[in-house]
């Protein structure tokens, strides 16, 4: 299955625009319940204005809220960004920490965000399970329908060689985002139809 996805999406990669680990962390935090496309539209101006944790703390909360207002849950996210920036300054010299256990303690940063940051910014193998990774893994029968997000992550980590975790995460996302979409997956033209339990049900 992964070989087929690799052939379909040889250039699968993180689609959130960023130039450094700090920008990536902010972009992933903003992307919760929001498309990468919308986040990228907002971060073009955001990253031009705010270049460091100090910059985010130098403005009142309502100004930051206004700057990210096109993103869902923007009030909560603005509050988390300022709290996160304060911790980066107080504990990490203004840098984003490298360790997963340090990242998940930051406001607004959950397991998925930490996995995206360590794998894309620091080259630490990880499989971040977002809505696409979860849906595709379950439709193909790699995981059980009832599995939690954490169970999906653990199953993928068991089945995929560690060196391929990060690229597999990107390929599963591309496959789900552009082919096996939530609504109307393209089963008729799917090269994985013969091994897909969901596809077989849909094509009866
Ligand atoms: S057959 Fe359909 S449900 Fe299965 S992986 Fe392909 S597109 Fe997705």
Boltz pocket constraint, residues with backbone or C-beta under 6 A from the ligand:
constraints:
  - pocket:
      binder: B
      contacts: [[A, 136], [A, 139], [A, 140], [A, 179], [A, 180], [A, 181], [A, 185], [A, 186], [A, 187], [A, 188], [A, 190], [A, 191], [A, 192], [A, 193], [A, 196], [A, 197], [A, 198], [A, 199], [A, 200]]
      max_distance: 6.0
